[in-house]
C-alpha cells in the first residue's frame, strides 16, 4: 500500500527574499561603513571637523614618543579644523613651565596629520 506523498509546504518566498536582501545589503553596508567610520571617527566629531581632543592626544603622543618630550602637558589645538589636505594650524603645549607651539598640517583628505618639529625642544 502506497502512502500519498505529503505536499511540500510552501512558505512565502517574497519575505525570505526580502529578508535575505536586507541582510546582504545591511551586511555590505556594515562591512564598508564600520571600518571607515572607525578610521574617520577617531579624527572627526562630524564630517566637517577634526575631533579636537583626539588631535590634542595625537600631538601629545608624537611629542612624547617621537621627540622625547615626556613632560609635555596642556596640549591645546584649535577647534573646528576642517580635514582638508594642506590645512595648517598651530597647537600649543606646556614644557618645563613654558608655553610652546608645534605646527600641524593635514596631510590628506582622509585625516592624516603631519605634526612638525617642536619650536623649542628642551
MOPAC internal coordinates of N, CA, C and O (Angstrom, degrees):
PM7 1SCF
backbone

  N    0.0000 0     0.00 0     0.00 0    0    0    0
  C    1.4213 1     0.00 0     0.00 0    1    0    0
  C    1.5330 1   107.67 1     0.00 0    2    1    0
  O    1.2310 1   122.39 1   -50.23 1    3    2    1
  N    1.2675 1   113.03 1   129.77 1    3    2    1
  C    1.4526 1   119.99 1  -175.57 1    5    3    2
  C    1.5187 1   109.75 1  -100.09 1    6    5    3
  O    1.2310 1   121.80 1   -49.34 1    7    6    5
  N    1.3678 1   114.16 1   130.66 1    7    6    5
  C    1.4443 1   118.21 1   179.35 1    9    7    6
  C    1.5151 1   108.19 1   -89.55 1   10    9    7
  O    1.2310 1   121.17 1   -37.95 1   11   10    9
  N    1.2908 1   115.36 1   142.05 1   11   10    9
  C    1.4652 1   117.40 1   177.93 1   13   11   10
  C    1.5285 1   109.48 1   -66.75 1   14   13   11
  O    1.2310 1   121.86 1   -43.07 1   15   14   13
  N    1.3043 1   114.05 1   136.93 1   15   14   13
  C    1.4664 1   117.90 1   179.61 1   17   15   14
  C    1.5200 1   109.36 1   -70.57 1   18   17   15
  O    1.2310 1   121.37 1   -43.44 1   19   18   17
  N    1.3104 1   114.98 1   136.56 1   19   18   17
  C    1.4643 1   116.71 1  -179.01 1   21   19   18
  C    1.5255 1   110.13 1   -68.96 1   22   21   19
  O    1.2310 1   122.01 1   -38.14 1   23   22   21
  N    1.2873 1   113.75 1   141.86 1   23   22   21
  C    1.4675 1   118.54 1   179.60 1   25   23   22
  C    1.5192 1   108.49 1   -74.99 1   26   25   23
  O    1.2310 1   120.37 1   -45.84 1   27   26   25
  N    1.3429 1   116.89 1   134.16 1   27   26   25
  C    1.4595 1   118.31 1   179.69 1   29   27   26
  C    1.5230 1   110.90 1   -63.80 1   30   29   27
  O    1.2310 1   122.10 1   -39.93 1   31   30   29
  N    1.3022 1   113.59 1   140.07 1   31   30   29
  C    1.4534 1   117.76 1   178.29 1   33   31   30
  C    1.5170 1   107.93 1   -77.38 1   34   33   31
  O    1.2310 1   121.87 1   -47.85 1   35   34   33
  N    1.2819 1   114.03 1   132.15 1   35   34   33
  C    1.4576 1   118.19 1   179.31 1   37   35   34
  C    1.5220 1   108.49 1  -102.03 1   38   37   35
  O    1.2310 1   121.96 1   -58.15 1   39   38   37
  N    1.3376 1   113.85 1   121.85 1   39   38   37
  C    1.4580 1   119.45 1   176.63 1   41   39   38
  C    1.5123 1   107.12 1   -97.40 1   42   41   39
  O    1.2310 1   120.60 1   -26.24 1   43   42   41
  N    1.2732 1   116.47 1   153.76 1   43   42   41
  C    1.4583 1   118.41 1  -179.70 1   45   43   42
  C    1.5322 1   110.05 1   -61.35 1   46   45   43
  O    1.2310 1   120.98 1   -64.28 1   47   46   45
  N    1.3273 1   115.74 1   115.72 1   47   46   45
  C    1.4607 1   121.18 1  -178.56 1   49   47   46
  C    1.5190 1   111.58 1   -72.11 1   50   49   47
  O    1.2310 1   120.80 1   150.95 1   51   50   49
  N    1.3006 1   116.08 1   -29.05 1   51   50   49
  C    1.4553 1   119.35 1  -177.17 1   53   51   50
  C    1.5203 1   111.53 1   -61.69 1   54   53   51
  O    1.2310 1   119.99 1   137.08 1   55   54   53
  N    1.3310 1   117.62 1   -42.92 1   55   54   53
  C    1.4563 1   119.15 1  -178.22 1   57   55   54
  C    1.5232 1   111.13 1   -69.65 1   58   57   55
  O    1.2310 1   119.93 1   145.93 1   59   58   57
  N    1.3307 1   117.74 1   -34.07 1   59   58   57
  C    1.4673 1   120.05 1   176.05 1   61   59   58
  C    1.5230 1   110.52 1   -65.78 1   62   61   59
  O    1.2310 1   121.02 1   136.06 1   63   62   61
  N    1.3093 1   115.65 1   -43.94 1   63   62   61
  C    1.4606 1   119.81 1   179.41 1   65   63   62
  C    1.5253 1   110.67 1   -64.28 1   66   65   63
  O    1.2310 1   120.64 1   137.91 1   67   66   65
  N    1.3176 1   116.38 1   -42.09 1   67   66   65
  C    1.4612 1   119.77 1   179.33 1   69   67   66
  C    1.5236 1   110.77 1   -64.50 1   70   69   67
  O    1.2310 1   120.87 1   138.47 1   71   70   69
  N    1.3283 1   115.94 1   -41.53 1   71   70   69
  C    1.4563 1   119.98 1   178.57 1   73   71   70
  C    1.5267 1   110.42 1   -64.95 1   74   73   71
  O    1.2310 1   120.56 1   135.26 1   75   74   73
  N    1.3268 1   116.53 1   -44.74 1   75   74   73
  C    1.4676 1   120.37 1   179.44 1   77   75   74
  C    1.5262 1   110.66 1   -62.18 1   78   77   75
  O    1.2310 1   120.42 1   136.83 1   79   78   77
  N    1.3203 1   116.79 1   -43.17 1   79   78   77
  C    1.4716 1   120.09 1   179.23 1   81   79   78
  C    1.5231 1   110.95 1   -64.01 1   82   81   79
  O    1.2310 1   120.37 1   139.51 1   83   82   81
  N    1.3157 1   116.90 1   -40.49 1   83   82   81
  C    1.4646 1   120.47 1   179.38 1   85   83   82
  C    1.5233 1   110.95 1   -65.90 1   86   85   83
  O    1.2310 1   120.47 1   138.12 1   87   86   85
  N    1.3332 1   116.70 1   -41.88 1   87   86   85
  C    1.4608 1   119.86 1   178.80 1   89   87   86
  C    1.5198 1   111.98 1   -65.91 1   90   89   87
  O    1.2310 1   120.82 1   137.56 1   91   90   89
  N    1.3242 1   116.04 1   -42.44 1   91   90   89
  C    1.4645 1   119.87 1   179.91 1   93   91   90
  C    1.5188 1   110.24 1   -66.33 1   94   93   91
  O    1.2310 1   120.22 1   132.72 1   95   94   93
  N    1.3247 1   117.19 1   -47.28 1   95   94   93
  C    1.4588 1   120.68 1   179.81 1   97   95   94
  C    1.5197 1   110.83 1   -63.69 1   98   97   95
  O    1.2310 1   120.42 1   133.15 1   99   98   97
  N    1.3113 1   116.80 1   -46.85 1   99   98   97
  C    1.4567 1   120.72 1   178.96 1  101   99   98
  C    1.5133 1   112.02 1   -62.91 1  102  101   99
  O    1.2310 1   120.76 1   140.40 1  103  102  101
  N    1.3338 1   116.15 1   -39.60 1  103  102  101
  C    1.4539 1   120.19 1   177.96 1  105  103  102
  C    1.5097 1   111.97 1   -64.86 1  106  105  103
  O    1.2310 1   120.47 1   138.26 1  107  106  105
  N    1.3423 1   116.71 1   -41.74 1  107  106  105
  C    1.4691 1   120.42 1   179.32 1  109  107  106
  C    1.5188 1   110.44 1   -64.88 1  110  109  107
  O    1.2310 1   120.48 1   138.80 1  111  110  109
  N    1.3098 1   116.69 1   -41.20 1  111  110  109
  C    1.4633 1   119.91 1   178.68 1  113  111  110
  C    1.5202 1   109.66 1   -64.09 1  114  113  111
  O    1.2310 1   120.23 1   137.59 1  115  114  113
  N    1.3253 1   117.16 1   -42.41 1  115  114  113
  C    1.4685 1   120.16 1  -179.92 1  117  115  114
  C    1.5234 1   111.29 1   -65.02 1  118  117  115
  O    1.2310 1   120.10 1   139.41 1  119  118  117
  N    1.3292 1   117.41 1   -40.59 1  119  118  117
  C    1.4651 1   120.90 1  -179.93 1  121  119  118
  C    1.5180 1   110.63 1   -61.90 1  122  121  119
  O    1.2310 1   120.09 1   142.74 1  123  122  121
  N    1.3249 1   117.43 1   -37.26 1  123  122  121
  C    1.4653 1   121.19 1  -179.25 1  125  123  122
  C    1.5229 1   111.10 1   -85.55 1  126  125  123
  O    1.2310 1   120.18 1   134.23 1  127  126  125
  N    1.3042 1   117.26 1   -45.77 1  127  126  125
  C    1.4598 1   121.10 1  -171.58 1  129  127  126
  C    1.5223 1   113.51 1   -74.23 1  130  129  127
  O    1.2310 1   119.62 1   142.99 1  131  130  129
  N    1.3200 1   118.33 1   -37.01 1  131  130  129
  C    1.4569 1   119.38 1  -175.53 1  133  131  130
  C    1.5265 1   111.76 1   -64.85 1  134  133  131
  O    1.2310 1   118.96 1   126.86 1  135  134  133
  N    1.3625 1   119.59 1   -53.14 1  135  134  133
  C    1.4700 1   117.21 1   178.45 1  137  135  134
  C    1.5232 1   112.87 1   -62.76 1  138  137  135
  O    1.2310 1   120.15 1   139.94 1  139  138  137
  N    1.3158 1   117.32 1   -40.06 1  139  138  137
  C    1.4564 1   120.39 1   179.15 1  141  139  138
  C    1.5214 1   110.27 1   -63.45 1  142  141  139
  O    1.2310 1   120.71 1   135.94 1  143  142  141
  N    1.3045 1   116.24 1   -44.06 1  143  142  141
  C    1.4619 1   120.30 1   178.98 1  145  143  142
  C    1.5152 1   112.17 1   -64.78 1  146  145  143
  O    1.2310 1   120.38 1   143.52 1  147  146  145
  N    1.3246 1   116.87 1   -36.48 1  147  146  145
  C    1.4636 1   119.68 1   177.87 1  149  147  146
  C    1.5177 1   110.41 1   -65.79 1  150  149  147
  O    1.2310 1   120.55 1   137.05 1  151  150  149
  N    1.3334 1   116.56 1   -42.95 1  151  150  149
  C    1.4632 1   120.08 1  -178.74 1  153  151  150
  C    1.5194 1   111.14 1   -66.40 1  154  153  151
  O    1.2310 1   120.49 1   131.46 1  155  154  153
  N    1.2918 1   116.67 1   -48.54 1  155  154  153
  C    1.4588 1   119.21 1  -177.89 1  157  155  154
  C    1.5247 1   111.95 1   -77.36 1  158  157  155
  O    1.2310 1   120.24 1   147.23 1  159  158  157
  N    1.2883 1   117.14 1   -32.77 1  159  158  157
  C    1.4595 1   120.42 1  -178.18 1  161  159  158
  C    1.5049 1   113.02 1   -66.71 1  162  161  159
  O    1.2310 1   120.35 1   153.00 1  163  162  161
  N    1.3155 1   116.94 1   -27.00 1  163  162  161
  C    1.4585 1   119.66 1   177.69 1  165  163  162
  C    1.5172 1   110.31 1   -63.86 1  166  165  163
  O    1.2310 1   120.37 1   146.94 1  167  166  165
  N    1.3120 1   116.90 1   -33.06 1  167  166  165
  C    1.4572 1   121.10 1  -177.65 1  169  167  166
  C    1.5237 1   113.26 1   -94.79 1  170  169  167
  O    1.2310 1   120.12 1   150.50 1  171  170  169
  N    1.3070 1   117.38 1   -29.50 1  171  170  169
  C    1.4597 1   118.83 1  -169.39 1  173  171  170
  C    1.5236 1   112.39 1  -122.39 1  174  173  171
  O    1.2310 1   120.69 1   -40.90 1  175  174  173
  N    1.3201 1   116.28 1   139.10 1  175  174  173
  C    1.4606 1   121.04 1   174.13 1  177  175  174
  C    1.5243 1   109.33 1   -75.16 1  178  177  175
  O    1.2310 1   120.79 1   139.86 1  179  178  177
  N    1.2934 1   116.09 1   -40.14 1  179  178  177
  C    1.4520 1   123.12 1  -179.80 1  181  179  178
  C    1.5115 1   106.70 1  -133.39 1  182  181  179
  O    1.2310 1   120.27 1     6.33 1  183  182  181
  N    1.2916 1   117.09 1  -173.67 1  183  182  181
  C    1.4571 1   120.12 1   177.12 1  185  183  182
  C    1.5212 1   111.34 1   -75.79 1  186  185  183
  O    1.2310 1   119.74 1   175.81 1  187  186  185
  N    1.3221 1   118.10 1    -4.19 1  187  186  185
  C    1.4558 1   120.24 1  -173.36 1  189  187  186
  C    1.5233 1   114.50 1  -105.27 1  190  189  187
  O    1.2310 1   119.39 1   151.21 1  191  190  189
  N    1.3221 1   118.76 1   -28.79 1  191  190  189
  C    1.4606 1   120.27 1  -172.40 1  193  191  190
  C    1.5259 1   111.78 1  -137.68 1  194  193  191
  O    1.2310 1   121.13 1   -25.29 1  195  194  193
  N    1.3385 1   115.45 1   154.71 1  195  194  193
  C    1.4532 1   120.63 1   172.29 1  197  195  194
  C    1.5224 1   109.64 1   -67.85 1  198  197  195
  O    1.2310 1   120.81 1   -26.67 1  199  198  197
  N    1.3142 1   116.07 1   153.33 1  199  198  197
  C    1.4501 1   122.48 1   171.85 1  201  199  198
  C    1.5307 1   106.44 1   -77.42 1  202  201  199
  O    1.2310 1   120.25 1   -69.49 1  203  202  201
  N    1.2955 1   117.13 1   110.51 1  203  202  201
  C    1.4599 1   122.91 1  -174.14 1  205  203  202
  C    1.5294 1   111.75 1   -55.52 1  206  205  203
  O    1.2310 1   119.92 1   133.72 1  207  206  205
  N    1.3208 1   117.76 1   -46.28 1  207  206  205
  C    1.4691 1   121.41 1  -178.30 1  209  207  206
  C    1.5327 1   111.07 1   -63.28 1  210  209  207
  O    1.2310 1   120.17 1   142.14 1  211  210  209
  N    1.3276 1   117.29 1   -37.86 1  211  210  209
  C    1.4658 1   120.66 1   179.20 1  213  211  210
  C    1.5194 1   111.22 1   -68.09 1  214  213  211
  O    1.2310 1   120.23 1   141.31 1  215  214  213
  N    1.3248 1   117.17 1   -38.69 1  215  214  213
  C    1.4707 1   120.90 1   177.60 1  217  215  214
  C    1.5246 1   109.03 1   -64.98 1  218  217  215
  O    1.2310 1   120.11 1   134.91 1  219  218  217
  N    1.3155 1   117.40 1   -45.09 1  219  218  217
  C    1.4649 1   120.89 1   179.41 1  221  219  218
  C    1.5226 1   111.34 1   -60.48 1  222  221  219
  O    1.2310 1   120.30 1   139.10 1  223  222  221
  N    1.3222 1   117.04 1   -40.90 1  223  222  221
  C    1.4624 1   121.03 1   178.80 1  225  223  222
  C    1.5288 1   110.81 1   -65.21 1  226  225  223
  O    1.2310 1   120.56 1   139.65 1  227  226  225
  N    1.3253 1   116.53 1   -40.35 1  227  226  225
  C    1.4598 1   120.02 1   179.12 1  229  227  226
  C    1.5266 1   111.16 1   -66.71 1  230  229  227
  O    1.2310 1   120.16 1   138.10 1  231  230  229
  N    1.3166 1   117.30 1   -41.90 1  231  230  229
  C    1.4706 1   121.24 1   177.72 1  233  231  230
  C    1.5301 1   109.51 1   -61.08 1  234  233  231
  O    1.2310 1   120.15 1   133.71 1  235  234  233
  N    1.3192 1   117.33 1   -46.29 1  235  234  233
  C    1.4639 1   120.82 1   179.51 1  237  235  234
  C    1.5265 1   110.62 1   -60.47 1  238  237  235
  O    1.2310 1   120.42 1   137.65 1  239  238  237
  N    1.3151 1   116.81 1   -42.35 1  239  238  237
  C    1.4623 1   121.16 1   179.61 1  241  239  238
  C    1.5295 1   111.36 1   -63.14 1  242  241  239
  O    1.2310 1   119.96 1   134.04 1  243  242  241
  N    1.3210 1   117.68 1   -45.96 1  243  242  241
  C    1.4659 1   121.18 1  -179.69 1  245  243  242
  C    1.5244 1   110.74 1   -65.02 1  246  245  243
  O    1.2310 1   120.23 1   137.06 1  247  246  245
  N    1.3178 1   117.16 1   -42.94 1  247  246  245
  C    1.4684 1   119.78 1   178.65 1  249  247  246
  C    1.5277 1   110.76 1   -60.61 1  250  249  247
  O    1.2310 1   120.49 1   139.66 1  251  250  249
  N    1.3075 1   116.66 1   -40.34 1  251  250  249
  C    1.4596 1   120.58 1  -179.40 1  253  251  250
  C    1.5158 1   113.06 1   -73.69 1  254  253  251
  O    1.2310 1   120.26 1   131.55 1  255  254  253
  N    1.3312 1   117.11 1   -48.45 1  255  254  253
  C    1.4605 1   120.84 1  -173.83 1  257  255  254
  C    1.5296 1   113.20 1   -82.11 1  258  257  255
  O    1.2310 1   120.20 1   136.71 1  259  258  257
  N    1.3228 1   117.23 1   -43.29 1  259  258  257
  C    1.4655 1   120.13 1  -174.51 1  261  259  258
  C    1.5267 1   113.13 1   -87.36 1  262  261  259
  O    1.2310 1   120.31 1   149.57 1  263  262  261
  N    1.3163 1   117.01 1   -30.43 1  263  262  261
  C    1.4652 1   120.54 1  -177.47 1  265  263  262
  C    1.5255 1   113.09 1  -110.85 1  266  265  263
  O    1.2310 1   120.27 1  -179.99 1  267  266  265
  N    1.3302 1   117.10 1     0.01 1  267  266  265
  C    1.4625 1   120.75 1   176.38 1  269  267  266
  C    1.5162 1   115.12 1    68.62 1  270  269  267
  O    1.2310 1   120.43 1  -156.55 1  271  270  269
  N    1.3190 1   116.79 1    23.45 1  271  270  269
  C    1.4691 1   120.83 1  -179.46 1  273  271  270
  C    1.5325 1   109.11 1   -96.80 1  274  273  271
  O    1.2310 1   121.24 1  -104.78 1  275  274  273
  N    1.3241 1   115.23 1    75.22 1  275  274  273
  C    1.4654 1   120.99 1  -174.07 1  277  275  274
  C    1.5256 1   113.51 1   -68.40 1  278  277  275
  O    1.2310 1   119.98 1   157.50 1  279  278  277
  N    1.3102 1   117.64 1   -22.50 1  279  278  277
  C    1.4656 1   121.20 1  -175.78 1  281  279  278
  C    1.5296 1   113.53 1   -91.96 1  282  281  279
  O    1.2310 1   119.79 1  -163.61 1  283  282  281
  N    1.3287 1   118.00 1    16.39 1  283  282  281
  C    1.4709 1   121.80 1  -179.88 1  285  283  282
  C    1.5262 1   109.50 1   -67.73 1  286  285  283
  O    1.2310 1   121.10 1   -42.15 1  287  286  285
  N    1.3297 1   115.51 1   137.85 1  287  286  285
  C    1.4614 1   120.64 1   175.88 1  289  287  286
  C    1.5273 1   108.93 1  -145.06 1  290  289  287
  O    1.2310 1   121.35 1    -8.67 1  291  290  289
  N    1.3061 1   115.02 1   171.33 1  291  290  289
  C    1.4642 1   123.05 1   174.63 1  293  291  290
  C    1.5317 1   113.48 1    50.34 1  294  293  291
  O    1.2310 1   120.42 1  -132.12 1  295  294  293
  N    1.3270 1   116.80 1    47.88 1  295  294  293
  C    1.4664 1   120.47 1   176.79 1  297  295  294
  C    1.5238 1   108.19 1   -69.29 1  298  297  295
  O    1.2310 1   121.25 1   -47.23 1  299  298  297
  N    1.3122 1   115.21 1   132.77 1  299  298  297
  C    1.4646 1   120.52 1  -179.58 1  301  299  298
  C    1.5230 1   109.50 1  -136.35 1  302  301  299
  O    1.2310 1   121.00 1   -56.25 1  303  302  301
  N    1.3250 1   115.69 1   123.75 1  303  302  301
  C    1.4652 1   122.11 1   177.92 1  305  303  302
  C    1.5270 1   108.06 1  -121.82 1  306  305  303
  O    1.2310 1   120.65 1   -25.04 1  307  306  305
  N    1.3222 1   116.36 1   154.96 1  307  306  305
  C    1.4706 1   117.98 1  -178.51 1  309  307  306
  C    1.5277 1   112.47 1   -66.10 1  310  309  307
  O    1.2310 1   121.62 1   -28.56 1  311  310  309
  N    1.3157 1   114.51 1   151.44 1  311  310  309
  C    1.4677 1   121.04 1   174.50 1  313  311  310
  C    1.5204 1   108.55 1   -84.22 1  314  313  311
  O    1.2310 1   121.08 1   -17.24 1  315  314  313
  N    1.2987 1   115.53 1   162.76 1  315  314  313
  C    1.4640 1   123.18 1   173.95 1  317  315  314
  C    1.5296 1   113.62 1    57.79 1  318  317  315
  O    1.2310 1   120.80 1  -132.71 1  319  318  317
  N    1.3371 1   116.08 1    47.29 1  319  318  317
  C    1.4603 1   121.19 1   172.90 1  321  319  318
  C    1.5218 1   106.92 1   -92.49 1  322  321  319
  O    1.2310 1   120.59 1   -55.90 1  323  322  321
  N    1.3176 1   116.47 1   124.10 1  323  322  321
  C    1.4599 1   120.73 1  -178.85 1  325  323  322
  C    1.5247 1   110.35 1   -78.53 1  326  325  323
  O    1.2310 1   120.61 1   -38.64 1  327  326  325
  N    1.3320 1   116.44 1   141.36 1  327  326  325
  C    1.4615 1   120.69 1  -179.50 1  329  327  326
  C    1.5323 1   112.10 1   -81.18 1  330  329  327
  O    1.2310 1   120.58 1  -117.73 1  331  330  329
  N    1.3049 1   116.51 1    62.27 1  331  330  329
  C    1.4639 1   121.82 1  -179.71 1  333  331  330
  C    1.5197 1   108.55 1  -112.52 1  334  333  331
  O    1.2310 1   121.03 1   -51.00 1  335  334  333
  N    1.3085 1   115.63 1   129.00 1  335  334  333
  C    1.4552 1   121.20 1  -177.58 1  337  335  334
  C    1.5254 1   110.65 1   -51.95 1  338  337  335
  O    1.2310 1   121.06 1   -46.51 1  339  338  337
  N    1.3411 1   115.58 1   133.49 1  339  338  337
  C    1.4533 1   121.54 1   178.53 1  341  339  338
  C    1.5139 1   114.55 1    95.03 1  342  341  339
  O    1.2310 1   119.97 1   165.65 1  343  342  341
  N    1.3238 1   117.67 1   -14.35 1  343  342  341
  C    1.4611 1   120.57 1   177.51 1  345  343  342
  C    1.5299 1   109.04 1   -65.01 1  346  345  343
  O    1.2310 1   120.52 1   -48.93 1  347  346  345
  N    1.3251 1   116.62 1   131.07 1  347  346  345
  C    1.4670 1   121.28 1   179.05 1  349  347  346
  C    1.5166 1   110.14 1  -121.26 1  350  349  347
  O    1.2310 1   121.05 1   -31.52 1  351  350  349
  N    1.3217 1   115.59 1   148.48 1  351  350  349
  C    1.4601 1   121.68 1   176.82 1  353  351  350
  C    1.5213 1   108.58 1  -155.24 1  354  353  351
  O    1.2310 1   120.65 1   -11.33 1  355  354  353
  N    1.3075 1   116.37 1   168.67 1  355  354  353
  C    1.4593 1   122.82 1  -179.67 1  357  355  354
  C    1.5238 1   109.07 1  -112.92 1  358  357  355
  O    1.2310 1   121.31 1   -40.61 1  359  358  357
  N    1.3210 1   115.09 1   139.39 1  359  358  357
  C    1.4579 1   120.91 1   170.38 1  361  359  358
  C    1.5234 1   107.02 1  -113.17 1  362  361  359
  O    1.2310 1   120.76 1   -35.10 1  363  362  361
  N    1.3023 1   116.15 1   144.90 1  363  362  361
  C    1.4644 1   120.16 1   177.07 1  365  363  362
  C    1.5255 1   108.62 1  -108.41 1  366  365  363
  O    1.2310 1   121.44 1   -21.44 1  367  366  365
  N    1.3224 1   114.86 1   158.56 1  367  366  365
  C    1.4506 1   121.48 1   178.02 1  369  367  366
  C    1.5193 1   108.29 1  -154.99 1  370  369  367
  O    1.2310 1   121.31 1   -17.08 1  371  370  369
  N    1.3205 1   115.10 1   162.92 1  371  370  369
  C    1.4570 1   120.28 1   178.25 1  373  371  370
  C    1.5260 1   107.94 1  -108.61 1  374  373  371
  O    1.2310 1   121.26 1   -49.07 1  375  374  373
  N    1.3523 1   115.20 1   130.93 1  375  374  373
  C    1.4531 1   122.81 1   176.84 1  377  375  374
  C    1.5215 1   107.73 1  -139.73 1  378  377  375
  O    1.2310 1   120.49 1   -57.38 1  379  378  377
  N    1.3093 1   116.67 1   122.62 1  379  378  377
  C    1.4713 1   121.76 1  -178.85 1  381  379  378
  C    1.5292 1   111.60 1    53.76 1  382  381  379
  O    1.2310 1   120.76 1  -132.63 1  383  382  381
  N    1.3209 1   116.16 1    47.37 1  383  382  381
  C    1.4683 1   123.27 1   178.14 1  385  383  382
  C    1.5266 1   113.56 1    62.82 1  386  385  383
  O    1.2310 1   120.14 1  -160.97 1  387  386  385
  N    1.3181 1   117.34 1    19.03 1  387  386  385
  C    1.4603 1   121.44 1   179.66 1  389  387  386
  C    1.5296 1   109.52 1  -124.76 1  390  389  387
  O    1.2310 1   120.40 1   -49.52 1  391  390  389
  N    1.3335 1   116.83 1   130.48 1  391  390  389
  C    1.4598 1   120.62 1   177.31 1  393  391  390
  C    1.5189 1   108.78 1   -80.62 1  394  393  391
  O    1.2310 1   121.29 1   -51.10 1  395  394  393
  N    1.3273 1   115.14 1   128.90 1  395  394  393
  C    1.4597 1   121.93 1  -179.07 1  397  395  394
  C    1.5184 1   109.12 1  -131.39 1  398  397  395
  O    1.2310 1   120.63 1    -4.86 1  399  398  397
  N    1.3341 1   116.40 1   175.14 1  399  398  397
  C    1.4652 1   119.22 1  -178.66 1  401  399  398
  C    1.5271 1   110.62 1  -135.14 1  402  401  399
  O    1.2310 1   122.04 1   -19.42 1  403  402  401
  N    1.2986 1   113.70 1   160.58 1  403  402  401
  C    1.4644 1   121.59 1   178.01 1  405  403  402
  C    1.5332 1   107.52 1  -140.90 1  406  405  403
  O    1.2310 1   119.98 1   -44.43 1  407  406  405
  N    1.3534 1   117.64 1   135.57 1  407  406  405
  C    1.4678 1   119.87 1   178.32 1  409  407  406
  C    1.5297 1   110.82 1   -79.71 1  410  409  407
  O    1.2310 1   121.38 1   -36.23 1  411  410  409
  N    1.3152 1   114.96 1   143.77 1  411  410  409
  C    1.4650 1   121.73 1   177.19 1  413  411  410
  C    1.5217 1   107.26 1  -131.07 1  414  413  411
  O    1.2310 1   120.49 1   -44.82 1  415  414  413
  N    1.3223 1   116.67 1   135.18 1  415  414  413
  C    1.4675 1   122.24 1   178.59 1  417  415  414
  C    1.5128 1   108.69 1  -127.45 1  418  417  415
  O    1.2310 1   120.57 1   -39.80 1  419  418  417
  N    1.3244 1   116.51 1   140.20 1  419  418  417
  C    1.4577 1   121.29 1   174.96 1  421  419  418
  C    1.5262 1   106.45 1   -78.23 1  422  421  419
  O    1.2310 1   120.83 1   -63.14 1  423  422  421
  N    1.3291 1   116.03 1   116.86 1  423  422  421
  C    1.4512 1   120.92 1  -174.41 1  425  423  422
  C    1.5136 1   114.67 1   -85.65 1  426  425  423
  O    1.2310 1   119.84 1   160.95 1  427  426  425
  N    1.3176 1   117.91 1   -19.05 1  427  426  425
  C    1.4616 1   121.00 1   179.65 1  429  427  426
  C    1.5244 1   109.14 1  -157.96 1  430  429  427
  O    1.2310 1   121.06 1   -17.75 1  431  430  429
  N    1.3255 1   115.57 1   162.25 1  431  430  429
  C    1.4656 1   120.18 1  -179.56 1  433  431  430
  C    1.5275 1   112.77 1   -70.14 1  434  433  431
  O    1.2310 1   120.00 1   168.24 1  435  434  433
  N    1.3434 1   117.60 1   -11.76 1  435  434  433
  C    1.4620 1   118.71 1   179.14 1  437  435  434
  C    1.5261 1   113.05 1   -92.46 1  438  437  435
  O    1.2310 1   120.22 1  -171.61 1  439  438  437
  N    1.3377 1   117.18 1     8.39 1  439  438  437
  C    1.4587 1   119.89 1   171.18 1  441  439  438
  C    1.5102 1   116.98 1   104.92 1  442  441  439
  O    1.2310 1   119.23 1  -171.55 1  443  442  441
  N    1.3150 1   119.08 1     8.45 1  443  442  441
  C    1.4606 1   120.24 1   178.04 1  445  443  442
  C    1.5200 1   109.58 1   -68.16 1  446  445  443
  O    1.2310 1   120.66 1   -47.61 1  447  446  445
  N    1.3152 1   116.33 1   132.39 1  447  446  445
  C    1.4651 1   121.54 1   178.36 1  449  447  446
  C    1.5147 1   109.94 1  -109.41 1  450  449  447
  O    1.2310 1   120.28 1   -44.54 1  451  450  449
  N    1.3176 1   117.08 1   135.46 1  451  450  449
  C    1.4500 1   123.49 1   175.75 1  453  451  450
  C    1.5226 1   106.88 1  -109.16 1  454  453  451
  O    1.2310 1   120.81 1   -68.92 1  455  454  453
  N    1.3118 1   116.06 1   111.08 1  455  454  453
  C    1.4503 1   121.63 1  -176.81 1  457  455  454
  C    1.5200 1   107.86 1   -98.44 1  458  457  455
  O    1.2310 1   121.52 1   -62.12 1  459  458  457
  N    1.3244 1   114.70 1   117.88 1  459  458  457
  C    1.4605 1   120.83 1  -175.07 1  461  459  458
  C    1.5055 1   113.21 1   -75.45 1  462  461  459
  O    1.2310 1   121.64 1     3.36 1  463  462  461
  N    1.3049 1   114.48 1  -176.64 1  463  462  461
  C    1.4573 1   122.37 1   179.74 1  465  463  462
  C    1.5363 1   109.02 1   -73.41 1  466  465  463
  O    1.2310 1   120.55 1   -43.21 1  467  466  465
  N    1.3166 1   116.55 1   136.79 1  467  466  465
  C    1.4755 1   119.24 1   177.51 1  469  467  466
  C    1.5336 1   110.56 1   -59.29 1  470  469  467
  O    1.2310 1   120.69 1   -31.45 1  471  470  469
  N    1.3204 1   116.29 1   148.55 1  471  470  469
  C    1.4566 1   121.97 1  -177.56 1  473  471  470
  C    1.5270 1   111.76 1   -61.99 1  474  473  471
  O    1.2310 1   120.71 1   141.65 1  475  474  473
  N    1.3161 1   116.25 1   -38.35 1  475  474  473
  C    1.4586 1   119.38 1  -175.41 1  477  475  474
  C    1.5221 1   108.87 1  -144.93 1  478  477  475
  O    1.2310 1   120.13 1   -85.77 1  479  478  477
  N    1.3226 1   117.36 1    94.23 1  479  478  477
  C    1.4633 1   120.71 1   179.43 1  481  479  478
  C    1.5262 1   109.30 1   -76.67 1  482  481  479
  O    1.2310 1   121.30 1   -57.08 1  483  482  481
  N    1.3215 1   115.12 1   122.92 1  483  482  481
  C    1.4753 1   119.54 1   179.10 1  485  483  482
  C    1.4986 1   109.32 1  -123.63 1  486  485  483
  O    1.2310 1   120.10 1   180.00 1  487  486  485

